[in-house]
Amino acid sequence: MHILFFTDNFPPEVNAPASRTYEHAREWALAGHKVTVITCAPNFPKGEVFAGYRNKLWQREQMDGIHVVRVWTYVTKNEGFFRRILDYQSYMVSSFLASLFIRRVDVVIGTSPQFFAACAAWASAAVKRRPFVFELRDIWPESIRAVGAMKNSAVLDFFEKVELFLYARAQKVVAVTHSFRHNLVGRGIAPEKVQVITNGVDMSRYSRIPRDLRLENALGLKDRFVVGYIGTHGMAHALETLLDAASEIQADPRTSDVTFLFLGDGANRDRLITRAAELGLENVIFLESVPKVDVHRYWSLLDASIIHLRKTDLFKSVIPSKLFECMAMGIPILHGVEGESADIVVERSIGMIFEPENSAELVERVLELKTNAELRASLSANGQAAAPDFNRATLAADMLNLLEELA
């Protein structure tokens, strides 16, 4: 079977969409299938093409058995709504044109968060007369409304019509959460069309490892209780809440040895650094993104991992993928996201929840976790025990079964 996959995020980018697509495609290639991924020159989130790549009309590479085709796009930072739309649309056009030269395809997949990749996939599938699968990673453009990135409701209303058109034309919609499935069914999409295949963790890469002492010394974290946020620093994440908590913790003698570690990049990173300086925070470290192969070294430094999103109804349907990586690494979780993901944290006893955007409640959880070594050990063990239920290899096999049935 030849699987054609449209995504504008792919390694060496390290965000969640890139990781999911790569890890699924790698498993499908290992199972003996041909997988072609049409993407762009890696540039997320800074809008700068990675070293060793060029923003060319067409370039090919092989990555762990995956045929990767990279096309030209309008490259811009992950900020500014209209520039991002130009980025998305340029990918849609370039990737569709590139797909015309890819022969003997059996099934076509387009993934969100933004749905212009899915638009290209639908058009390609229609021309090739092959099944079209919409992989739904985010309810877009509803998420734009949720973070206030755009106020023009007429434009967003139009995008929602396109969104519903794509759901209707897809032979299958693969949703990453059960909440997304409920959302689509509630909007008139046939229940049998929507299948849930959650995010997960690459168990071959993530597991409990000793603290990286060399990195610990380099960052001055010896004898510190390290609370970390690893991931995108975007509008949706409301990381100002973490800085407010750091400010309160810095003023408390009981938590004088607590350090907040931020690793990643995104539209709000510079503003967060400025805000930390304004607050006079000496217990905060900001680090830029590192290659995926090195991320586990930084996870190993954490006594607790913070997962946080804005307090809005939309994000009750989201399950941040870093939740599964924390499980596998055995890192206790401080979870500031409501809804389906919070249910996993509670049911699996892998962390402690706090109200999103409530810095005072986050401070209480940090103090409780810091002073209770037995609790930390229990949450760590529970996470490691739960992680195999979200093994990416198993989830990739589930999706492959679906694709084989369609093809």
N, C-alpha and C positions, 0 to 999 in steps of 0.2 A: 504494500500500500504506500502511496506517495501522499504525504501530508504537507499542505502549504499553509504556512502560519504568518499572519500579518501582526507585527508589533513594532512600535517605535521605541521600545526599551529592551535592550539586550546586553549581555556582558560584552565588554568589561564594565558596563554600568552595574551598580550594586543595589539598586532599589528593588522593592518587592516584585513588581511586574517582570523585571528582567530576570530575577532569580527563578520565579515560577516557570516562565516560558522555557528558560534554558534547561532546568532540571527535568521538566516533562519531556522536552524534545530529546534530551540525552537518553532518557529511559526508552523512548520510542525507537530511537536509532539502535540502541542496544538490543531491542527486541526484533531487529531485522527489518525495520521499515525505513523508507527514505523520507527524510524530513528536510524541507526547505523553509527557511525563515527569511522573510523580507523585512528589513529594518533600516536604520539610518546610521550615519557615523555617530559613535558614542559621544554624547555631550551633556547628559543630564547629571546634576541640575544646574551647573554653572553656565551652560550655553557656550562652552568652549570645547572644541573637538579634542578628544584625547590624543596624547602623544602616540605616534605610529599610525594614525589614521588621517584621512583627508575627506573633506566633504565633496565627494566626486559624484558624477552622474550615475556611475555603476561600478561596483567593486565586489569581488567574491572572496570568501575565505572558508576554510573548514574548521569546525570547532567540535571536538569530541564526536565525530561522526555526523554532525549537523551541517548541511549546506547553507551557508549564510550569504545572503545578497544584501548589500548596503547601497542605498539610493541617496540622491541629493535631497536635502531639505533646507528650508529657511531656519537657520540655527539661532536660537535666542535663549536668554536665561529663563528659568522657571518662575517668572514673575511678569505681570502685565498681561491682562486678559487678551487683548487684541493681537499682540505679538505672538502669544502662545497659539492663538487660533490660526494665524498665518503659518506657524510651524506645523501644526496638525494638518492643515489643509494641503500644504506642500508635500507632506509625507503621503497623504491620501492619493494625490495625483501621481506622484513619482512611483509609489509602490504598485498602484494599479497598472501603470504602463509597464513596469518591470515584470509583472506577473504574466503579461501576454507572451513573454518569451520563455516561460517555464512550462514544459510539456508534461503530458500524461499524469495529471494530478487526479487524485481520487476524492479528496475532501479538503475544504478550505475553512480555516479558522481565523477570526478576527477578534482581538482582545481589547478591552477597555483598560484603564479608566476612561480616557476620552474615546468617543466612539467613531472618530474619523478613520481609525484603523479598521474598524468593523465595516464602515462604508466601503472602503477599498476591497475588503474581503468579500462582501456581498456582491459588488459589481464584478469582481473576478470570477466568483462562483457562478454568477448568472451567465457570463460569457462562455465559461468552460462547461456549463451545464452540470455542475457538481454540487453536492450538498454543502450548505453554508452553516457553520456553527459560530454562534456569538458567545464568547467567553466573557461573562459579566463580573468584573472586579470592582465596579463602583457604579452607583446609580447617578450617572452623569447625563444631563447637567444639573440635577437636583443638588449635587454636592457644591456646585458653584454658588447657588443661592444660600446654602447653609453657612458658607464662610464669608459671604458678602463680597466675593471677588468681582461681581458685576451687578449693576442695578437695573439694566435694561431688560425689563421683563418680557418685552415683545420678542427680543432675540432669543431669550431662554425658552419662551413658549414655542418658538419655531424649532429649536433644537430638540425639545421634548417630542414634537411630532416626528422628527427624524428618528429619534430613539425608538419610539413605538413602531415605526415602519420597519426598523431593523429587527426588532423582536418578532414581528409578525412574519417576516420573510425567512427567518432562520429555521432550519429543520430542527435544531436543538439549541437551547440556551443553557450554558453551563455556568451556574451561579456559584460564587465562592462562599456564600452564607445562606442559611435557611431563611433569614429575614429578607434577603433579596428575592428569594423565590416567592415568599408571601406577598411582597410588594408587587411583583409582576402578575401573579395570579389575581390579586386584587384589582389590577388595572386591565384585566380582560385577557391575559395571555393564558393559553390552554395549559393546565397543570401538567399534563403528560409531556409537554414540550420542554419543561424546565427541570434540569437535574442538578443537584448540589454536589460539587466536588470541592471541598474546602482547601484552604491553603495548608501547608504542612512544613516539614523540616527535612532537610537532607541529612539523614542519620549517619551517612558516611563522613560528613564534615563536622557535624556538631555533636559533642558529647561532653561530659564533665571532664575538665582538665585542671591540673594544678595552676595556681596563680603564676602568671608570667613575671618572675622576679626581676628580670632585666628591664622589662617595660615598666614595672612598678617603680623601680629605682629611678629610671629615666624621667618619669613624670612626677617624682616626689610624693608617691602615694604610700610609702612604707608606714605601717601603723595607722593608716587612715581607714575609716569606714566609708567605702566608696559607693555612692548612689549614682547610677548612670542612666543617661538617655542616649541610645544609639539608633540613628535613623534620620529621616528627612526633617529639616527644620522649616516647616511650611506654615501657611496660614491656618490650616486645619488643626494643627497640633497645639496651639495656644501655650507655647512653652514659657511665656511670661509667668505663668502660674508656678513653674518650677523655680524661676528666679526669685519670686516673692517668698517661696518656701525657704530657699537658700538664705535669703536675707534674715528671716526669722530665726533660722537654725544658727546662723553665724553669731547672733546676739545671745544665744542660750549656752551657758557654760557646760551643760550636759551633753551638748552636741558639738563641742569645739573641735572634735577630730573627724567631723563629717565633711566629705568633699563631693561635690556634684560634678560629674564628668559628662560632657556633651561631645558626641562624636557624630559628624555628618555635615551636610550642607543643605541649602535650601533658600527659598525666597526671604525668609525672616532671619537668617543667621546673623547678618551684619547688625540688624536692629537689636537682636538679643545681646550681642557683644557690647553694643553701646549702652543698653539698659543695665547690664551687669556692672559696667564701669560707673554709671551714674549712681548705682546703689552701693558702690564701694565694696563689691563682693570679692573676698579673698579666698573663698572656699569653692570657687567655680573654675573649671578648666574647659576651654573650648578646643577641640581638635578637628582638623579637616578630615574628610572621607579618606578611607584607606582601601586598597584592593580587597575584594571579597575573601581572598585566601588568607588575609591577615586579621579579619574582623574578630575571629574567635579569640585571638590574643587579648583584645580589649574587653570582650565579654568576660574573660577569666579574671579580670581585675575587680569586677563588680560584686559587692555584697548584696546589692538589690538593684533591680532594673525597673525603671519607670516607663510605663506605657500610658500615653495621654492624648486625648483629642478634645476638641471643643465640646461644650455642653449643648448639644442640639439633638433633636429627635432622629435626624438622618443617621448620625453616627452610632445610634443604638443597633443598627443593622450591620455594622462593620466588625470584622475580626482582624486586628492588625497582625501581620505575618510574623512580626518579631516575638509574639506571644509563644509560638511554637519553638523558635530558636532558644528562648529562655528556658522552656521546659527541658529541651534536650541538654542544655548546658547546666541544668540544675540550679538556676539562679532564681531566688525568690522574687516575686513580681509585686510591684506597687502599681495597681491598675486603676487609672483614671479614665475609664471609658464605660459608659452604661450599655446595657442591653445584652446581646447574645454572647459577646466576648467575656463580659463580667460573669455571666452564668457559668462559663467554662472554668474561670478562675476559682469560683466558689465551689462548684461541684467536684472539681479535681483537687481542691485544697492546695493550690500551687502558688498562692499569693494572697495579698490583702487589697481590698478595693477601697477607693476614696472617691468622693464626688468630684466630677470634672470641674476644673477652674476653681477649686476650693483649696487654696494653699495651706490654710490652717489645718485642714483635715489631713493633707499630705504630710505636714510636719508631725502630726500625732502618729501616723503610720511609720514614719521613719524612726521616730523615737522608740516606738514599741518594738520594731524589728531589731533595732540596734541593741537593745537591752535584753533581748531574749534569744540567746544562741540556740536553745532547744527548738524554738519555733522556726528559726532559719533552717536548721537541719531537716526538720520535718517537711517544710515547703520544698526544699531542694530535692529530697528523696521522692516526694510525690510528683514533682515535675518530671524527673527522669523516668518514673514508672509510667506516666501518661504519654510521654513523647512517642513511643512506638505506634500508638493509635493514630498518629498523624504523620506517619512515615511517607515522605514524598514519593518514594518508589511505588508504594501501594496505591497512592492516589493517582499517580500517572498511569498505572495499569488500569484503574477504573475508567479513566477518561479514554484510554486506548480501546477498551472494550466498546465504549459508546461509538467511537469513530469507526471501528471495524463494522459495527452493525449498520451504520449509515452508508459506508462505502460498499 
